[in-house]
Amino acid sequence: MHIAFMSSRDIQVRHSAYGSREMDFEDNVDVGIEVGDVVKRGGTGGNYAVHIQDGDPEAGTDITLGVIKVAPNNTATADGKGTVELVGPGSVISGKATTPANINTAAKLLAIKLDFVTFDRSADTAAGVLTIDEDEGDDPNVHGLMILDGDIEKGTLEVMTAAGLIFGSTV
């Protein structure tokens, strides 16, 4: 499978039936968020899209909205808008593995297929590098992404979003 990453965050929606929507981004929060980043519900009153943090999404806690398609125009002093490609139960997302050496053979990839994991962010700011954390360990009661497949040469994974991501309940 060939996956061509075109954004600085390298996360892409591979399959989703939810479309795209313009969303609000809060002033002085997530300024500098980029195309290919993943966002969830948050901010003041839970009325804004905010970047996914390290260890997100957590089933029963986080409501993942989707992947940034058009970067938001919020600033340090003004709210803004950006376009998000929405995801929901069954959507497939692809991105780089946190540790590509952990999936560089067919046997290593097979050993983690269908495991539940989360994203890894190198820093809990919009500037942090975002990857899919295959190191996380399988926990379907907490982790909101299920590994479907990967590319052992490119060090990438495809994951499916779990129902608990969207509706705030465990899988």
C-alpha positions as a printed NumPy array, in Angstrom:
array([[  0.   ,   0.   ,   0.   ],
       [  1.339,   3.451,  -0.896],
       [  0.551,   6.366,   1.387],
       [  1.739,   9.789,   0.263],
       [  1.947,  12.131,   3.246],
       [  1.543,  15.759,   2.295],
       [  1.261,  17.594,   5.608],
       [  3.648,  18.49 ,   8.371],
       [  1.695,  16.374,  10.839],
       [  1.457,  13.446,   8.417],
       [ -1.965,  12.255,   9.567],
       [ -4.503,  11.574,   6.833],
       [ -8.071,  10.385,   6.728],
       [ -8.054,   7.311,   4.492],
       [-11.784,   6.514,   4.799],
       [-14.637,   8.44 ,   6.384],
       [-18.285,   8.977,   5.582],
       [-18.589,  12.147,   7.679],
       [-17.398,  14.89 ,   5.308],
       [-15.728,  18.153,   6.331],
       [-16.899,  21.043,   8.473],
       [-15.655,  24.498,   9.376],
       [-14.987,  24.673,  13.123],
       [-14.083,  27.286,  15.698],
       [-10.579,  27.56 ,  17.162],
       [-10.03 ,  29.613,  20.317],
       [ -7.734,  32.631,  20.53 ],
       [ -4.368,  32.019,  22.173],
       [ -4.959,  28.235,  22.046],
       [ -3.392,  26.013,  19.397],
       [ -2.073,  28.961,  17.394],
       [  0.012,  27.368,  14.671],
       [ -1.948,  24.133,  14.37 ],
       [ -1.377,  22.72 ,  10.884],
       [ -2.954,  20.651,   8.146],
       [ -2.728,  16.969,   9.049],
       [ -3.078,  17.492,  12.794],
       [ -5.838,  15.715,  14.715],
       [ -8.306,  17.703,  16.812],
       [-10.805,  16.934,  19.535],
       [-13.535,  18.827,  21.379],
       [-12.128,  21.188,  24.014],
       [-11.319,  24.765,  24.903],
       [-13.573,  27.114,  26.857],
       [-16.889,  25.386,  27.478],
       [-15.852,  22.502,  25.196],
       [-16.959,  24.621,  22.243],
       [-13.743,  24.601,  20.214],
       [-11.506,  22.235,  18.287],
       [ -8.15 ,  21.692,  20.041],
       [ -5.112,  19.555,  19.192],
       [ -4.929,  15.926,  20.297],
       [ -2.446,  15.539,  23.146],
       [ -0.046,  12.724,  23.973],
       [ -2.034,   9.62 ,  24.957],
       [ -5.253,  10.745,  23.26 ],
       [ -7.828,   9.721,  22.278],
       [ -9.052,   8.041,  25.426],
       [-12.284,   6.098,  25.063],
       [-14.97 ,   7.534,  27.313],
       [-13.119,  10.843,  27.678],
       [-12.11 ,  12.397,  24.361],
       [-14.412,  13.29 ,  21.511],
       [-12.217,  13.225,  18.436],
       [-13.449,  15.564,  15.711],
       [-11.091,  14.795,  12.829],
       [ -8.032,  15.877,  10.882],
       [ -7.262,  19.484,   9.928],
       [ -7.911,  19.995,   6.217],
       [ -7.566,  23.816,   6.114],
       [ -5.408,  25.358,   8.853],
       [ -7.278,  27.596,  11.292],
       [ -6.723,  31.351,  11.271],
       [ -6.95 ,  31.965,  15.013],
       [ -4.355,  34.251,  16.594],
       [ -3.142,  35.07 ,  20.083],
       [ -5.931,  37.65 ,  20.388],
       [ -8.759,  36.456,  18.116],
       [-10.77 ,  33.268,  17.639],
       [-10.622,  31.769,  14.17 ],
       [-11.999,  29.117,  11.886],
       [-10.486,  26.082,  10.217],
       [-11.798,  23.13 ,   8.236],
       [-11.768,  19.655,   9.757],
       [-12.25 ,  16.389,   7.874],
       [-14.564,  14.658,  10.329],
       [-14.043,  11.141,  11.671],
       [-16.364,   8.818,  13.535],
       [-16.706,   5.154,  14.371],
       [-15.128,   3.126,  11.595],
       [-13.136,   5.955,  10.026],
       [ -9.612,   4.954,   8.963],
       [ -6.679,   7.28 ,   9.667],
       [ -3.057,   6.778,   8.624],
       [  0.173,   8.196,   9.988],
       [  3.746,   7.484,  10.983],
       [  4.446,   4.992,  13.763],
       [  6.138,   6.421,  16.86 ],
       [  8.916,   3.827,  16.542],
       [  9.141,   2.56 ,  12.939],
       [ 11.6  ,  -0.188,  13.993],
       [  8.722,  -1.797,  15.916],
       [  6.85 ,  -2.477,  12.655],
       [  9.708,  -3.042,  10.189],
       [  8.943,  -6.731,   9.566],
       [  5.721,  -8.54 ,   8.7  ],
       [  5.979, -10.512,  11.957],
       [  6.328,  -7.353,  14.092],
       [  3.379,  -5.717,  12.335],
       [  1.229,  -8.836,  12.72 ],
       [  2.   ,  -8.887,  16.461],
       [  0.278,  -5.509,  16.952],
       [ -2.575,  -5.741,  14.425],
       [ -5.97 ,  -5.092,  16.037],
       [ -4.293,  -3.661,  19.159],
       [ -5.888,  -0.538,  20.644],
       [ -3.466,   2.408,  20.922],
       [ -3.379,   6.226,  21.001],
       [ -1.443,   9.079,  19.423],
       [  1.966,  10.183,  20.658],
       [  2.842,  13.879,  20.662],
       [  6.43 ,  14.908,  21.362],
       [  5.209,  18.036,  23.199],
       [  1.691,  18.868,  24.352],
       [  1.492,  21.936,  22.141],
       [  0.387,  22.373,  18.552],
       [  4.092,  22.299,  17.621],
       [  4.637,  18.747,  18.921],
       [  5.293,  15.964,  16.393],
       [  2.246,  13.683,  16.121],
       [  2.578,   9.939,  15.498],
       [  0.544,   6.779,  16.114],
       [  1.908,   5.163,  19.274],
       [  2.259,   1.451,  18.581],
       [  4.396,   1.32 ,  21.776],
       [  1.272,   2.096,  23.829],
       [  0.188,  -1.477,  24.491],
       [ -3.216,  -2.961,  23.773],
       [ -6.014,  -1.55 ,  25.988],
       [ -9.478,  -1.511,  24.342],
       [-11.031,  -0.041,  27.498],
       [ -8.953,   3.13 ,  27.313],
       [ -7.282,   3.578,  23.917],
       [ -9.363,   4.947,  21.044],
       [ -7.511,   3.735,  17.924],
       [ -7.304,   0.156,  16.621],
       [ -4.351,  -0.812,  14.386],
       [ -5.612,  -2.3  ,  11.121],
       [ -2.477,  -2.492,   9.003],
       [  0.792,  -0.786,   8.189],
       [  3.618,  -0.326,   5.734],
       [  6.787,  -1.948,   7.063],
       [  9.005,  -0.068,   4.606],
       [  7.586,   3.406,   5.254],
       [  6.997,   2.942,   9.007],
       [  3.347,   3.936,   8.759],
       [  0.161,   2.572,  10.309],
       [ -3.524,   2.588,   9.445],
       [ -5.87 ,   2.76 ,  12.42 ],
       [ -9.634,   2.72 ,  12.816],
       [-11.382,   5.061,  15.187],
       [-13.399,   3.235,  17.836],
       [-17.022,   3.962,  18.773],
       [-16.052,   5.126,  22.257],
       [-14.069,   7.969,  20.713],
       [-17.12 ,   9.746,  19.507],
       [-19.841,   8.873,  21.947],
       [-17.862,   9.053,  25.185],
       [-18.261,   5.395,  26.153],
       [-15.899,   2.465,  26.189],
       [-15.667,   0.174,  23.199]])
